[in-house]
Amino acid sequence: ADQAEKAFQKQETIFVGRKRVLGQKIKSNDLRFWKNIGLGFKTPMSAIEGTYVDKKCPFTGNVSIRGRLLRGIVHATKMKRTITIRRDYLHFIPKYGRYEKRHKQLS
């Protein structure tokens, strides 16, 4: 893993201090945790073969995909590993029989 952070970067599910037996080679696939998240999403090759460590990644981290899938516009990417999504929608006003524009932001 790329050690650019102050804390040592490692995946939670991989034990780094495993004792090695002489003469045996360790495969790079054995030192990488990744999973199939389901819902028709394929695991990208960068998650399988890459070296990045991200605990917020649904493929290599501890985040579960649950509930419904949200659709919106990316509003901000200022936070590290997190984005803010803006969802526009119409709200009906019965008195006037018209709609007004509203929005919600979530990250």
NORDA-V277447 format. One record per pair of residues at least 24 apart in sequence whose ideal C-beta (glycine too) atoms are under 6 Angstrom apart, sorted by the first residue. I is the first residue (numbers start at 1). J is the second residue. If there is no record, write none. Layout:
i: (I:I)
j: (J:J)
This chain:
i: (1:1:9:11:34:34:37:56:82)
j: (51:53:53:53:59:60:65:81:107)
